[in-house]
């Protein structure tokens, strides 16, 4: 474990475990948005809405929920990325 800590792998392992736990607790809409954000580093809100198939209201609400949970970060120009 000391070698894993030294190389920073322990942190990566913990992050992967945390992401797996989060995925289990998230709703369908949240998972759709997150799957799109995992493919690209930064995605515009309109593209997230269009690609997810969610309504404008659902998309905005889901992005706000994810932002409040600290999972995504809002960027200038209505873009989002994983936090």
C-alpha positions in Angstrom: 0.0 0.0 0.0 2.9 2.4 0.7 4.1 2.0 -2.9 0.6 2.7 -4.2 0.5 5.8 -2.1 3.9 6.9 -3.2 3.0 6.5 -6.9 -0.5 8.1 -6.4 -2.3 5.0 -7.4 -4.1 4.7 -4.1 -5.8 8.0 -4.8 -6.8 6.8 -8.3 -8.2 3.5 -6.9 -10.2 5.4 -4.3 -11.5 7.8 -7.0 -12.7 4.9 -9.2 -14.4 3.3 -6.2 -16.1 6.6 -5.3 -17.3 7.1 -8.9 -18.8 3.6 -8.9 -20.6 4.4 -5.7 -21.9 7.7 -7.1 -23.2 6.0 -10.2 -25.3 3.6 -8.1 -26.9 6.5 -6.3 -27.6 8.7 -9.3 -30.8 8.7 -11.2 -31.2 7.9 -14.9 -31.0 11.5 -16.0 -27.9 12.2 -14.0 -26.2 9.1 -15.4 -27.0 10.2 -18.9 -25.4 13.6 -18.4 -22.3 12.1 -16.7 -21.8 9.6 -19.5 -21.7 12.4 -22.0 -19.3 14.4 -19.8 -17.0 11.4 -19.4 -16.4 11.3 -23.2 -15.5 15.0 -23.6 -13.7 17.3 -21.3 -16.1 20.2 -21.7 -19.6 20.2 -23.1 -22.1 23.0 -23.8 -25.4 22.8 -22.0 -27.3 22.7 -25.2 -25.3 19.8 -26.5 -25.8 17.9 -23.3 -29.6 18.5 -23.6 -29.7 17.4 -27.2 -27.5 14.3 -26.9 -29.1 13.1 -23.6 -32.6 13.3 -25.1 -33.8 15.2 -22.0 -36.1 18.1 -22.2 -34.6 21.5 -21.6 -36.1 21.7 -18.1 -34.9 18.2 -17.2 -31.4 18.9 -18.5 -31.1 22.2 -16.6 -32.5 20.7 -13.4 -30.2 17.7 -13.6 -27.1 19.8 -14.3 -28.0 22.0 -11.3 -28.4 19.0 -9.1 -25.0 17.6 -10.2 -23.4 20.9 -9.7 -24.8 21.3 -6.2 -23.5 17.8 -5.4 -20.0 18.8 -6.6 -20.0 16.3 -9.4 -19.9 18.8 -12.3 -18.6 22.3 -12.6 -20.3 25.1 -14.6 -17.9 26.9 -16.9 -18.3 30.3 -18.6 -20.4 30.1 -21.7 -22.9 27.6 -20.4 -20.4 24.7 -20.6 -19.9 22.0 -18.0 -17.2 19.5 -17.1 -16.7 16.8 -14.5 -15.4 18.3 -11.2 
